Amino acid sequence: MLKLMQLEIKKHKLGWYARGAAIAVVIISFFMWLMPYTEDYGEAGFNDYVEALSAAGLIVRAVFIVFASVLISRFIIDEYKNKTVSVMFTYPVQRKKLIIAKMLLILSLTFVTMIISTFIVILVFLVVNSQFHFIEGKPDGALFLHTGIQLFIQTLCATGVSLIPIYFGMRKKSVASTIVSSVFIMLLLSGNAQGFSLSSNVAIPLILGAIGFVIAYLSFRNIDKTDMV
């Protein structure tokens, strides 16, 4: 499986993804610097560190769910749309194994990128906050531990959620449908109504993450028996 994943990396050359992720982290970090200000310049927008760190994690997850849809489009949808999947299926490897390798690579890239990006964005925010004092006081170890565990679980769930666009993309073998559905999911998860968002309750991301894995399984469960090109 690892060898198949390595072949996918060589085939698709992920330099574009790394560059895109780096640009996204810079933009998110800058946005986090602007968020503490409301219409009245200088008025704090975050009540405490927990709110600030949670916001950072939420924005990163939302952005990289869209990035995951681009990976899905390149690794899977494009293969079907351009009929190159028929060549791939001539390899002496089970079709299901090939698709699983692709999805494991997408999941791994999405999860690792979310974790690293969240860490960088939070670190930048803390450094900037130490100079401008958006939030008074200093965060303690207990806060980092509690928030870190929560962000880790939410990131794991978001990785599963990132598979949901596969369903929409595979229906018509459409790259546009894949990406548009991921944007809709991003808006749904990051939306905030009177302080409540779908991501604020851990149970909801867990359920959506599980749905993502189920959708991925159902999309390719009969791939060894059916010509899906």
C-alpha positions in Angstrom: 0.0 0.0 0.0 2.8 2.4 0.9 4.5 1.7 -2.5 1.2 2.5 -4.3 1.0 5.7 -2.4 4.6 6.6 -3.3 3.8 6.0 -6.9 0.8 8.4 -6.7 3.1 11.0 -5.2 5.5 10.7 -8.1 2.7 10.6 -10.6 1.0 13.8 -9.4 4.0 15.8 -8.2 2.7 17.5 -5.1 4.8 20.7 -5.2 1.7 22.7 -6.2 0.0 21.4 -3.1 2.8 22.4 -0.8 3.0 25.9 -2.3 -0.8 26.3 -2.1 -0.8 25.2 1.5 2.1 27.6 2.4 0.2 30.5 0.8 -3.0 29.5 2.6 -1.2 29.5 6.0 0.2 33.0 5.4 -3.2 34.3 4.5 -4.9 32.6 7.5 -2.2 33.9 9.8 -2.8 37.5 8.5 -6.5 37.0 8.8 -6.1 35.9 12.4 -4.1 39.1 13.0 -7.0 41.2 11.6 -9.8 39.3 13.4 -9.1 40.8 16.9 -10.3 44.1 15.6 -14.0 45.0 15.1 -15.4 48.1 13.5 -14.0 50.2 16.3 -10.3 50.0 15.8 -8.5 48.5 18.8 -11.5 46.7 20.3 -10.6 43.1 21.0 -12.5 40.5 18.9 -11.5 37.4 21.0 -12.6 37.0 24.5 -9.9 34.6 25.5 -7.2 32.3 24.3 -9.6 29.3 23.9 -11.8 31.3 21.5 -8.8 32.5 19.5 -7.2 29.0 19.2 -10.5 27.4 18.3 -11.0 30.0 15.6 -7.6 29.3 14.2 -8.4 25.6 14.1 -11.8 26.2 12.5 -10.4 28.4 9.7 -7.6 25.9 8.9 -10.0 23.0 8.8 -12.4 24.8 6.6 -9.7 25.9 4.1 -8.1 22.5 3.8 -11.4 20.7 3.3 -11.5 22.6 0.0 -7.8 21.6 -0.6 -8.8 18.0 0.0 -11.5 18.3 -2.8 -8.8 19.5 -5.2 -6.7 16.4 -4.3 -9.8 14.2 -4.8 -10.3 15.9 -8.2 -6.8 15.3 -9.3 -6.3 11.8 -7.9 -9.7 10.3 -8.6 -12.2 12.4 -10.5 -9.8 13.5 -13.3 -8.8 9.8 -13.8 -12.4 8.9 -14.5 -13.2 12.0 -16.5 -10.1 11.6 -18.8 -10.5 7.8 -19.0 -7.0 7.2 -17.7 -8.4 5.1 -14.9 -8.9 2.3 -17.5 -5.1 2.2 -17.9 -4.6 2.2 -14.2 -7.0 -0.7 -13.9 -4.8 -2.8 -16.2 -2.1 -3.0 -13.4 -1.8 -6.4 -11.7 -3.3 -4.9 -8.6 -6.9 -5.1 -7.3 -8.9 -2.0 -8.3 -10.1 -1.5 -4.8 -6.5 -1.5 -3.5 -5.6 1.2 -6.0 -8.5 3.4 -5.0 -7.8 2.8 -1.3 -4.2 3.9 -1.8 -5.4 7.1 -3.4 -7.8 7.8 -0.6 -5.3 7.0 2.1 -2.9 9.5 0.5 -5.6 12.2 0.3 -6.5 11.5 4.0 -2.8 11.6 5.1 -2.0 14.8 3.2 -5.1 16.5 4.5 -4.6 15.4 8.1 -0.9 16.2 8.3 -1.4 19.6 6.5 -4.2 20.6 8.8 -2.1 19.7 11.9 1.0 21.5 10.8 -1.0 24.5 9.5 -3.0 24.8 12.7 0.2 24.7 14.8 1.9 27.4 12.6 -1.1 29.7 12.6 -1.5 29.4 16.4 2.2 30.0 16.9 2.2 33.1 14.7 -0.9 34.4 16.5 0.7 33.9 19.9 3.9 35.7 18.8 1.9 38.6 17.4 -0.3 38.7 20.5 2.7 39.0 22.7 3.6 42.2 20.9 0.1 43.8 20.4 -1.8 42.2 23.4 -5.0 41.4 21.7 -5.7 39.1 24.6 -4.4 40.0 28.1 -2.4 37.5 30.2 -0.5 34.4 29.2 -1.9 31.0 28.3 -0.9 28.1 30.6 0.0 24.5 29.9 -3.5 23.2 30.9 -5.1 25.4 28.3 -2.8 24.2 25.6 -3.3 20.6 26.5 -7.1 20.8 26.6 -7.4 22.9 23.5 -4.8 20.8 21.7 -6.7 17.6 22.3 -9.9 19.2 21.2 -8.3 20.5 18.0 -6.7 17.1 17.3 -10.1 15.4 17.5 -11.8 18.0 15.4 -9.0 17.8 12.8 -9.4 14.0 12.7 -13.1 14.4 12.1 -12.6 17.1 9.5 -10.3 14.7 7.6 -13.3 12.3 7.3 -15.6 15.1 6.3 -13.2 16.0 3.5 -14.2 12.7 1.8 -17.9 13.7 1.4 -17.3 15.6 -1.9 -16.4 12.2 -3.5 -20.1 11.4 -3.7 -20.9 14.6 -5.6 -17.9 14.3 -7.9 -18.4 10.7 -8.8 -22.1 11.1 -9.7 -21.2 13.0 -13.0 -17.4 12.6 -12.9 -17.3 16.4 -12.3 -14.4 18.3 -10.9 -16.6 21.4 -10.4 -19.2 19.4 -8.4 -16.4 18.1 -6.2 -15.0 21.5 -5.4 -18.3 23.3 -5.1 -19.6 20.7 -2.7 -16.5 21.1 -0.5 -17.0 24.9 -0.4 -20.6 24.4 0.7 -19.4 22.0 3.4 -16.8 24.5 4.4 -19.4 27.3 4.8 -21.7 25.0 6.7 -19.0 24.0 9.2 -17.5 27.4 9.6 -20.9 29.3 9.8 -21.6 31.0 13.1 -25.1 31.8 14.3 -25.2 33.7 17.6 -22.0 32.1 18.8 -23.0 28.5 17.7 -21.4 26.6 14.9 -21.6 23.0 13.8 -18.0 22.6 14.8 -18.5 23.8 18.4 -20.1 20.5 19.4 -17.6 17.6 19.0 -20.4 15.1 18.3 -21.4 16.8 15.0 -18.0 16.7 13.4 -17.7 13.1 14.6 -20.9 12.1 12.9 -20.0 14.0 9.7 -16.5 12.4 9.7 -18.1 9.0 10.0 -20.5 9.9 7.1 -17.5 10.9 5.0 -15.8 7.4 5.4 -19.1 5.6 4.7 -19.7 7.7 1.6 -16.1 6.9 0.4 -16.7 3.2 1.0 -20.1 3.2 -0.8 -18.7 5.0 -3.8 -16.2 2.3 -4.5 -17.5 -0.9 -2.9 -18.3 -2.6 -6.2 -15.3 -1.3 -8.1 -13.8 -4.7 -8.7 -17.0 -5.9 -10.3 -18.3 -2.9 -12.2 -16.7 -0.8 -14.9 -17.1 2.7 -13.5 -15.4 4.6 -16.3 
